Amino acid sequence: MAESVPPENSIRIINLDRIFGNDKMTQQKNSWLGPVGVYLAAAAAFMLLEALVFRTGFYAQFLEPVSSAGIFEGSVRDELGRGRLGPDEVLVIGDSRIGEGFSAPIANDSRGDRGYYFANGSAPGTTPRCWYYELRDLDPTRRRYRAIVLPVDSYEDVETPENHSNRTLDLHYVVARLRYSDILEFAFSFQTARDRFEVFRGSLLKGFVYQSDLLALIENREKRMKDLEQWRAHGQEWRNGYGGRQEDLRGLEVNWASGTIRMPENLPPDRRAAMQAALLAPPAPHTGQLEMYRRKWFRKIINLYRGSETRLVFLSLPRGPAPRPDPPVGHLSHSIRDFGSSGQAILLPERAFQSLERPECYFDALHLNSRGRRLFSVMLAQIILEKLGPSHN
């Protein structure tokens, strides 16, 4: 029986089908790649647009000035835009306790002819994790400052009710300063999986963090532009001219044995409750969390300036209008003392500002008033000058 040979034209059809992808497998493949290709292209376009708007610094120019990110960016912007005061500048950074308590103009007026000049780089609500990114961008050459002052509550690692490692609010302060290379380390500096995911997502796609700010800008663009114009024109002037709060806490008495407080008569009810909570809060148990946090972020600052001529100076802040007399119970670590004993930093005397720990120098449980601000600024300047030695000037 003769072998059946397919017609010549059928062979051509099969070959053409293979060439032009008309066979069934190719059709299935193309039908799968089509949507995937569209999704990938859309994702790439979104990432590019997100990076152009939020990662180039473009949107950071329009942040609400009194938001977390706006306050932090304003502080960095003002310090970067400040003219040089002299060859030997001392930058004091910190949170609202430095913002309220330290005046660079007062410190500069008290320095005499010793050549040093002081600047205030504080931003309310910030933490050592924030200060690392602030200093990295303020001083890329590591030669701008003769010294940087880092405030802490105590040289002992006394725990606080808040676990600083899991403070996701830090993301909202430093979001504009985070680079792609920072994302993993920044996210994994938080301890819980939920916090890590939230911070990773916000660090990678900054629009998640800026969302509410962007909506507010869209809703009232005219007001935002006017506010920004005012802050850009006068922010540094307002900072330097700020004289502090006038009210004080005279009449405050704390009976530590009975756990009772006598408040000043003119203190409003909301501030009474805040004072009660702040002053009589029981000591937090020692877990080692604060030591771990301090060793990570202060060491990163120390490493940032390793090999430079900039000196790092730790300052133990005055403890408040009525500090607790009994020391914390239990074993305490002392990361800050270790930095000092190893020569990595200078430690100011721990009780250098004990004379300020009285009601007439404070307007609440944490912040110095105008009187305390003047005294603290002069005292800090004098102690810093003694520690740093002769100026290069």
Wavefront OBJ file of the C-alpha trace (Angstrom):
o trace
v 0.000 0.000 0.000
v 1.476 3.354 -1.022
v 2.516 5.704 1.770
v 0.303 8.726 2.098
v 2.156 11.968 1.420
v 0.610 15.211 2.575
v -0.005 17.757 -0.100
v 2.734 20.290 -0.657
v 0.533 23.231 0.220
v -0.295 21.751 3.658
v 3.389 21.670 4.561
v 3.669 25.316 3.670
v 0.707 26.138 5.879
v 2.246 24.349 8.860
v 5.559 26.110 8.396
v 3.901 29.480 8.077
v 1.895 28.842 11.217
v 5.078 28.147 13.144
v 6.831 31.153 11.696
v 4.066 33.604 12.454
v 3.109 32.122 15.844
v -0.302 30.858 14.909
v 0.074 27.498 16.567
v -1.979 26.807 19.686
v 0.905 26.970 22.191
v 2.118 30.309 20.882
v -1.385 31.715 21.020
v -1.709 30.645 24.648
v 1.664 32.163 25.452
v 0.823 35.441 23.778
v -2.556 35.570 25.496
v -0.740 35.234 28.865
v 2.062 37.706 28.079
v -0.306 40.405 26.908
v -1.875 41.311 30.287
v 1.378 40.692 32.165
v 3.205 43.031 29.832
v 0.556 45.684 30.354
v 0.759 45.304 34.149
v 4.546 45.456 34.125
v 4.535 48.545 31.937
v 1.933 50.208 34.147
v 3.920 49.344 37.281
v 7.111 50.717 35.745
v 5.345 53.926 34.719
v 3.862 54.295 38.209
v 7.242 53.759 39.901
v 8.847 56.290 37.575
v 6.159 58.894 38.223
v 6.258 58.222 41.976
v 10.032 58.642 41.996
v 9.905 61.858 39.959
v 7.313 63.454 42.238
v 8.250 62.150 45.683
v 11.887 61.016 45.509
v 13.557 63.939 43.744
v 12.695 66.427 46.462
v 10.085 68.090 44.256
v 7.079 67.437 46.484
v 9.035 68.140 49.677
v 9.019 71.809 48.672
v 5.243 71.913 49.169
v 4.840 70.060 52.467
v 2.594 71.551 55.136
v 5.114 73.601 57.178
v 3.816 72.460 60.569
v 3.447 68.763 59.676
v 5.984 66.193 60.877
v 7.766 66.055 57.527
v 7.370 69.799 56.999
v 8.907 70.669 60.366
v 11.856 68.368 59.767
v 12.428 69.577 56.205
v 12.094 73.196 57.326
v 14.767 72.680 59.950
v 17.115 71.084 57.418
v 16.341 73.736 54.794
v 16.966 76.622 57.201
v 20.243 75.161 58.399
v 21.457 74.445 54.858
v 20.490 77.950 53.771
v 22.079 79.673 56.747
v 25.188 81.648 55.999
v 28.416 80.659 57.673
v 28.878 82.265 61.069
v 32.546 81.430 61.381
v 35.153 78.678 60.940
v 34.219 76.908 64.175
v 30.496 76.203 64.349
v 28.759 74.075 66.973
v 25.443 72.507 65.982
v 23.001 71.598 68.751
v 20.372 69.147 67.541
v 17.479 67.533 69.367
v 13.734 67.517 69.848
v 11.356 70.121 71.314
v 13.338 70.285 74.556
v 16.225 71.816 72.624
v 13.843 73.818 70.461
v 12.275 75.382 73.561
v 15.352 75.361 75.758
v 18.265 76.480 73.567
v 18.751 79.839 71.882
v 21.679 80.087 69.484
v 21.686 83.926 69.537
v 21.875 83.955 73.349
v 24.662 81.368 73.276
v 26.569 83.391 70.688
v 26.190 86.592 72.695
v 27.715 84.846 75.726
v 30.720 83.281 73.982
v 32.942 86.336 74.256
v 35.892 86.367 71.864
v 36.534 82.633 71.868
v 35.720 82.144 68.199
v 32.946 79.559 68.351
v 29.468 80.064 66.924
v 26.350 78.102 67.848
v 23.447 76.967 65.663
v 20.182 75.249 66.604
v 19.296 72.299 64.357
v 16.502 70.863 66.488
v 13.107 69.692 65.231
v 10.258 68.932 67.667
v 9.345 65.258 67.877
v 12.565 63.916 66.375
v 14.708 61.089 67.755
v 18.294 59.836 67.343
v 17.134 57.772 64.355
v 15.976 61.014 62.699
v 19.138 62.878 63.691
v 21.310 60.433 61.766
v 19.578 61.206 58.471
v 19.508 64.906 59.297
v 23.258 65.054 59.899
v 24.048 62.928 56.864
v 22.372 65.478 54.588
v 23.342 68.622 56.492
v 27.031 67.788 56.458
v 27.937 65.582 53.465
v 31.640 66.512 53.625
v 31.801 65.971 57.452
v 33.735 69.231 57.730
v 31.026 71.817 58.330
v 30.947 71.733 62.144
v 33.626 71.799 64.805
v 31.265 69.961 67.162
v 27.773 68.476 67.247
v 25.851 68.325 70.531
v 23.581 65.304 71.067
v 21.067 65.547 73.947
v 19.906 62.563 75.996
v 17.717 62.128 79.075
v 20.443 60.376 81.024
v 23.813 58.734 80.494
v 22.266 55.588 81.951
v 19.940 53.593 79.681
v 16.804 54.363 81.688
v 13.835 52.867 79.855
v 10.828 54.961 78.904
v 7.246 53.746 78.373
v 7.722 54.129 74.615
v 9.826 51.624 72.674
v 11.806 53.923 70.403
v 12.702 51.100 68.047
v 9.046 50.787 67.000
v 8.297 54.494 66.667
v 6.833 54.504 63.148
v 6.290 58.266 63.408
v 9.997 58.590 62.568
v 9.138 57.631 58.996
v 6.901 60.691 58.686
v 9.750 62.967 59.750
v 12.563 61.613 57.582
v 10.612 60.305 54.585
v 11.980 62.980 52.245
v 15.565 62.081 53.233
v 15.337 58.321 52.672
v 17.169 56.912 49.656
v 16.599 53.562 47.972
v 19.748 52.301 49.699
v 18.237 53.169 53.105
v 15.000 51.223 52.737
v 15.966 47.802 54.070
v 18.074 48.997 56.996
v 15.502 51.592 57.981
v 12.603 49.124 57.788
v 14.420 46.382 59.683
v 15.409 48.756 62.474
v 11.794 48.289 63.613
v 11.045 45.138 65.557
v 7.560 43.931 64.631
v 6.563 42.493 61.277
v 3.661 44.913 60.997
v 5.849 47.960 61.619
v 8.487 46.697 59.224
v 5.925 46.244 56.470
v 4.408 49.687 57.038
v 7.799 51.381 57.052
v 9.103 49.372 54.087
v 6.032 50.269 52.023
v 6.243 53.954 52.962
v 9.996 54.107 52.323
v 9.663 52.474 48.913
v 6.491 54.255 47.816
v 6.563 57.617 49.565
v 3.121 58.511 48.277
v 1.662 56.351 51.055
v 3.235 58.708 53.611
v 2.432 61.895 51.709
v -1.163 60.932 50.915
v -2.969 63.025 53.541
v -0.635 65.984 52.971
v -1.248 65.823 49.222
v -5.020 65.720 49.683
v -4.844 68.746 51.987
v -2.757 70.582 49.390
v -5.293 69.810 46.664
v -8.202 70.948 48.835
v -6.635 74.279 49.805
v -3.731 75.043 47.530
v -3.912 78.830 47.987
v -3.536 78.696 51.772
v -0.667 76.194 51.525
v 1.232 78.439 49.115
v 0.792 81.466 51.389
v 1.962 79.504 54.437
v 4.983 78.200 52.580
v 5.891 81.680 51.386
v 5.801 82.966 54.963
v 7.872 80.106 56.368
v 10.486 80.319 53.627
v 10.841 84.062 54.115
v 10.784 84.162 57.917
v 11.353 80.634 59.274
v 14.952 81.221 60.302
v 14.095 84.664 61.655
v 11.266 83.214 63.758
v 13.538 80.479 65.067
v 16.308 82.897 66.070
v 13.910 85.458 67.497
v 11.912 83.031 69.598
v 12.221 83.929 73.267
v 10.442 80.986 74.875
v 7.245 80.647 76.891
v 6.679 83.135 79.689
v 4.561 81.021 82.064
v 6.159 78.989 84.833
v 5.221 76.340 87.401
v 5.821 78.215 90.635
v 3.712 76.615 93.328
v 4.340 73.067 92.045
v 5.117 70.620 94.865
v 5.461 66.859 94.605
v 5.214 64.536 97.580
v 7.018 61.475 96.290
v 6.252 59.423 99.395
v 2.465 59.775 99.006
v 2.472 60.159 95.232
v 0.560 63.432 95.280
v 1.081 66.744 93.499
v 0.125 70.264 94.429
v -0.385 72.184 91.201
v -0.044 75.903 90.526
v -3.460 77.543 90.868
v -3.435 79.066 87.378
v -2.664 75.791 85.579
v -5.468 74.768 83.134
v -7.140 71.348 83.678
v -5.643 69.737 80.574
v -2.140 70.694 81.632
v -2.825 69.490 85.167
v -3.668 66.054 83.808
v -0.556 66.028 81.619
v 1.641 67.033 84.549
v 0.107 64.345 86.740
v 0.738 61.665 84.131
v 4.278 62.810 83.345
v 5.567 63.297 86.875
v 3.968 60.313 88.606
v 4.396 57.708 85.878
v 6.054 54.603 87.378
v 9.555 53.770 86.132
v 9.517 51.475 83.113
v 11.148 48.058 83.599
v 14.638 47.608 82.234
v 14.395 45.506 79.059
v 17.551 46.493 77.192
v 15.529 48.003 74.338
v 16.824 51.537 74.870
v 20.437 50.371 75.058
v 20.078 48.483 71.785
v 18.435 51.474 70.127
v 21.068 53.929 71.360
v 23.977 51.717 70.387
v 22.602 51.394 66.863
v 21.723 54.989 66.045
v 24.305 56.891 68.048
v 26.986 54.540 66.747
v 25.828 55.289 63.203
v 26.295 59.000 63.925
v 29.708 58.288 65.443
v 30.686 56.241 62.390
v 29.436 59.023 60.137
v 32.053 61.340 61.642
v 34.786 58.784 62.174
v 38.065 60.184 60.872
v 36.802 63.762 60.692
v 37.773 66.666 62.946
v 34.190 67.112 64.138
v 33.748 66.293 67.812
v 30.549 64.671 69.084
v 29.373 65.913 72.469
v 26.688 64.264 74.603
v 24.540 66.423 76.824
v 22.424 65.133 79.726
v 19.361 67.381 79.734
v 17.939 68.902 82.928
v 15.386 66.384 84.186
v 12.393 68.631 84.788
v 10.720 70.940 87.316
v 10.528 68.253 90.011
v 12.838 65.318 89.241
v 12.208 62.023 90.992
v 14.672 61.728 93.891
v 15.042 57.960 93.959
v 17.195 56.329 91.257
v 15.692 53.635 89.024
v 15.746 50.188 90.591
v 17.675 47.341 89.011
v 20.705 46.919 86.770
v 21.174 49.609 84.160
v 23.417 49.626 81.118
v 25.236 52.785 80.105
v 25.797 52.992 76.349
v 26.489 56.743 76.420
v 29.179 56.346 79.089
v 30.772 53.642 76.948
v 30.975 56.033 73.990
v 32.701 58.545 76.248
v 35.130 56.135 77.895
v 36.195 54.734 74.520
v 37.059 58.197 73.226
v 34.320 58.232 70.593
v 32.542 61.230 72.127
v 32.821 63.931 74.776
v 30.445 63.735 77.737
v 29.476 66.952 79.477
v 29.115 66.705 83.274
v 25.884 64.794 83.880
v 24.488 67.173 86.492
v 25.768 70.363 84.891
v 22.231 71.768 84.636
v 20.850 70.563 87.956
v 20.350 74.167 89.082
v 17.637 74.522 86.424
v 15.552 71.643 87.801
v 13.023 73.835 89.588
v 9.458 74.938 88.814
v 10.254 78.553 87.945
v 12.367 77.407 84.962
v 9.690 75.235 83.284
v 6.278 75.743 81.707
v 5.393 72.017 81.688
v 6.897 68.727 82.844
v 9.498 68.624 80.064
v 10.175 72.039 78.571
v 12.141 75.011 79.840
v 10.417 78.390 79.779
v 11.961 81.709 78.698
v 13.887 82.036 81.961
v 15.204 78.502 81.750
v 15.992 79.030 78.067
v 18.246 81.998 78.795
v 20.066 80.257 81.625
v 20.455 76.959 79.780
v 21.784 78.623 76.609
v 24.460 80.551 78.466
v 25.465 77.592 80.644
v 25.663 75.201 77.679
v 27.779 77.617 75.657
v 30.248 78.086 78.496
v 30.608 74.364 79.167
v 31.032 73.560 75.459
v 33.714 76.224 75.077
v 35.629 74.812 78.024
v 35.478 71.279 76.630
v 36.466 72.106 73.050
v 39.540 74.148 73.830
v 40.992 76.927 71.643
v 39.196 77.889 68.445
v 40.793 77.520 65.016
v 39.965 81.157 64.434
l 1 2 3 4 5 6 7 8 9 10 11 12 13 14 15 16 17 18 19 20 21 22 23 24 25 26 27 28 29 30 31 32 33 34 35 36 37 38 39 40 41 42 43 44 45 46 47 48 49 50 51 52 53 54 55 56 57 58 59 60 61 62 63 64 65 66 67 68 69 70 71 72 73 74 75 76 77 78 79 80 81 82 83 84 85 86 87 88 89 90 91 92 93 94 95 96 97 98 99 100 101 102 103 104 105 106 107 108 109 110 111 112 113 114 115 116 117 118 119 120 121 122 123 124 125 126 127 128 129 130 131 132 133 134 135 136 137 138 139 140 141 142 143 144 145 146 147 148 149 150 151 152 153 154 155 156 157 158 159 160 161 162 163 164 165 166 167 168 169 170 171 172 173 174 175 176 177 178 179 180 181 182 183 184 185 186 187 188 189 190 191 192 193 194 195 196 197 198 199 200 201 202 203 204 205 206 207 208 209 210 211 212 213 214 215 216 217 218 219 220 221 222 223 224 225 226 227 228 229 230 231 232 233 234 235 236 237 238 239 240 241 242 243 244 245 246 247 248 249 250 251 252 253 254 255 256 257 258 259 260 261 262 263 264 265 266 267 268 269 270 271 272 273 274 275 276 277 278 279 280 281 282 283 284 285 286 287 288 289 290 291 292 293 294 295 296 297 298 299 300 301 302 303 304 305 306 307 308 309 310 311 312 313 314 315 316 317 318 319 320 321 322 323 324 325 326 327 328 329 330 331 332 333 334 335 336 337 338 339 340 341 342 343 344 345 346 347 348 349 350 351 352 353 354 355 356 357 358 359 360 361 362 363 364 365 366 367 368 369 370 371 372 373 374 375 376 377 378 379 380 381 382 383 384 385 386 387 388 389 390 391 392 393
